[in-house]
């Protein structure tokens, strides 16, 4: 396939071009295409695909779509391609390209060179980033209906010259295509806007570009800033629910009944020039009589802005976003606003998963787990479909299990692991270390040493789960380079000390600086077990012995007679000293990774079973042992309970952890409480815990 791009600077940030071809397909016509960074394809104005499935640096995945539905009719194929050209956690910073072949069976009838190229100037280019983990937020100026253009009505648009450009090596897609079906929101509130005064530049967060670690447009380069603009207003609800006509300084609130992920769509009939904002979030709260939706949660710009000339429009937003609630605000003009929905961008394979535990609460939790998985497993296994859409290690260890449970296969995990296999040694990272999430670019060189350990554990489980050793065999060199990487951190006790970069245990006290520094015992528990997994994968008894020796050293040094402590530090004479730091999670690590035998440490195990867990009030009950969080402490606890056959306790813990989540968002969350993503891929593992406990 020959790739092309517009005859324009390849390094230009935040640009979109549409490539169009009009012809008459037959019953055997297909299109194959590849693009970077993101694309969507319309046929006759109908959205039929979005992609691509992500791949490693230097690679791209090929998508194929049948065009037989339009056989015998003249139809326009429009492929809109987006290039970010900024570092982020979602898509790779690389030069854009578009490649395509349309064929009737074995006969190629068109290539990318036969398409006509148009620049999508309606999307404002110089805007703020959505967040530092993703690219740019969306602001549009529309004077004609996008659906008409994608159907072939180009109006006064002028074609852009194209040139041949290099493209990546190709790979198959491997995973199934999302259905792109639409769910519609229900209007639940109407009201009025009032302009309020605020200090200039009220909104400033980590999505602001600094030109170095976070590329993007600097503050003085931004043409429109919807984040600052939307926070200029206060809201007051009407006593009665008004209809679809939204006038100037009015708003409407919509509820999708659960958190969805996809692309906002609506019909808007503007009677005059109109400015319309859509703000959205996973939760909403009642405040002073109106439904408050935070437009800037988790350092994200959850704001879409449309400036509309008089006319009728049927847009579909370009970036995948997550929301249960959305507020449509009109600050200027007047619009008839209908058909507000979301085109779902989800994994289709879990839809056929059948379950019924004859318990409404448990069924609700499992439904939330299925929703969470589907939204976090479109092309790779991701952490959340909102803030990052990033393929994180450790998260994938748990969500890969859920994929197999829901679908009976691991297609998405195979892509995830393949991307890591093909990942080159990134220049920002030390020799032998792999990125903490991928595909992405970590310009500041941050990595999580612990996540590389979970990568090895996932490969070990993948072999056992699927019976396929291919990934393990291909990853052998990468894994042994990791083994070598950690050698420089061994101290006189044979344990890792003073690990560099971002040492991560979980989101709780055990991840604070004073609990991490020096000799961190949970990290060593994880690494000792990891060495045993490597030994089993590659028949390496020396590594098995090393892992056993590490466990013995941890038992000798970390145990204070009641608990395993989290870390030890050096005094002024260089002697290792216990800190007294204890967390609930460190105890779960000890049992889960085979440092603590349940019989030998029975008193500690009994204390964990009788006193600890998600129902403990950590402020009053053993407050000196800091509470766990869901990732990964409480998940390790659930699996330990299953190993011990304590099924009733598993069910009780699941009710305590997940019932509120399922009720509020229909998805499962990153934390046990509010404050972060409320739709996190690893959390779908909860369905396995419930299923195993109910057998």
ABEGO torsion letter per residue (X at the ends): XBBBBBBBBAABBGBBBBBBBBBBBBAABBBBBBBOABBBBBBGGBBABBOBBBBBBGBBBBBBBBAAAABGBBBBBBBBBBBAGBBBAABBBBBBBBBBBBBBEABBABBAAABBBBBBAABBABBBBABAABBBBBBBBBABBAAAAAAGBAEABBBBBBBBBBBBBBBBAGBBBBAGBBBBBBBABBBBBBBBBBBBGABBBAABBAGBABBEBBAAABABBAAAAAAABBBBBBABBBBABBBBGBBBBBBAGBBBBEBBBBBBBBABBBBBBBBBBABBBBBGGBBBBBABBGGBBBBBBBBBBBEBBBBBBABBBBBABBBBBBABEBBBBBGBBBBBBBBAAAAABBBBAGBAAAAAAAAAAAAAAAAAAAABBBABABAAGBBBBGAAAAAAAAAAAAAGBBAAAAAAAAAAAABBBBAABBBGBBBABOBBBBAAGBBBAAAAAAAAAAAAAAAAAAGBAAAAAAAAAAAAAAAAAAAAABBAAGBBBGBBEBBBABBBAAABAAAABEBBAAAAAAAAAAAAAAAAAAGBAAAAAAAAAAAAAAAAAABAGABBBABBBBBAAGBBBBAGBBBAAAAAAAAAAGABBAAAAAAAAAAAAAABEAABBAAABGAABBBBBAOAAAAAAAAAAAAAGBAAAAAAAAAAAAAAAAAAAGBBBABABBGBBABBAAAAAAAAAAAAAAX
